[in-house]
Amino acid sequence: MAPGIVSPQRSFEQDSASSGPARLDASKLRVTKTLHPSKLPPAEDLTFGSHHTDHILQVRWTSEHGWQTPQIAPYQHLALDPAAAVLHYGFECFEGMKAYRDAWGSVRLFRPEVNLDRLNRSAARIALPTFDADELLKLIARFVKLEERFIYGKPGYSLYIRPVIIATNSNLGVAAPTSALLYCIACPVGPYFSAGFKAITLEAASSVVATRAWPGGAGNHKIGGNYAPCIAPEKAAKARGFQQLLWLFGDDDRITEAGTMNLFIVLRTEQEGCFELITPPLDGMILPGVTRDCVLSLARERLAPSGWTISEREICMSEVVHAAGVGKLVEVFGTGTAAVVSPIRAIKYRDTLVQCGLSRHQSAGAITALFKEWIEARQYAVEEHPWSVPVSEIS
């Protein structure tokens, strides 16, 4: 597990780790290439998730036989029994990861071991089968090699990779799945911000109104059930002119996440010329984001030596409102695989629109832009770093 990524509920993984006799084995992969390759969409038409590549990776599992033969086949619909457990009880988890083409034309994955560790923990939490992460990484590498023509050699472009595990057993009884399907699809994506790197506005949602996650729940796992219930409140916020919701929790309105992003806050401290970078702690309600961990690692490496305080601590909206009022709120930004970093202009909290440190003409703060630059340098191997793994070296 990478530094900074913790598992508050590791016991679930231990309970389900021996979920079948046959281990996932990448050496058994069978590949059937499409006879009808699709035409590459124009780069300017690449809205997020709108185009799919030509193939799908699939591996079936049963509690009796374990993992079966992995297959890469032409992209196709899934056939599910109407009583499949995924459709009735939400046995589903997924990941979001990316492949990049560097300046020399090589294809790279970014911190894939962290994504696959998190997928294993998500699967274990909802009684789906776990897998050998090294073997799945080999399968994904083969899949990416097959689809690499969809990775545009331009800054800001990548191949978004979506591994998914669903329960397929067709019994309406509520019980642990006895059959499952692991599959992986991909889509070419361009810059997340089609109109440029611009700040967004959040509306803070008290947990009295809507709750994304709660202590002892599954908010720290990437499962479908964490997303669908958030859409209706987010639609209402968008109708009021806000791009995302800021999810709060408890009577003191503690900050958790913003939309599907982890949140970071930069405050000016009492000591002249010193700053604090704050993000909520991994308390079981926060998704342990890969980009979140990148920001923390880079901050400890590059900002802490110059006097910055890097904090994973609880922070309430009252502290943010106060900091804004006395001129100590410097920047706020969100992090995630899709957007990398997303600058925040303002937060609507109760009857107040809290300005988050940007001038009227700024699209992003200097620290937000710096983190985006630092992370992308490693993603595209401008800066050679172990986070960026050449697909050719995965075997």
Buried (B, 14 or more C-beta within 10 A) or exposed (E): EBEBBBBBBEEBBEEBEEBBEBEBBBEBBEEEEBEEEEEEBEEEEBEBEEBBBBBBBBBBBBBEEBBBEBBBBEBEEEEBEEEBBBBBBBBBBBBBBBBBBBEEEBBBBBBBBBBBBBBBBBBBBBBBBBBBBEBBBBBBBBBBEBBBEBBBEEEBBBBBBBBBBBBBBBBEEEEBBBBBBBBBBBBBBBBBBEEEBBBBBBBBBBBEEBBBBBEEBBBBBBBBBBEEEBEEBBEBBEEEEBBBBBBBBBEEBBBBBBBBBBBBBBBBEEEEEEBBBBBBBBBBBBBBBBBBBBBBBBBBEEBEEEEBBBBBEBBBBEBBBEBBEEEBBBBBBBBBBBBBBBBBBBBBBEEBEBBBBBEEEBBBBEBBBBBBEBBBBBBBBBEEEEBBBEBEEBE
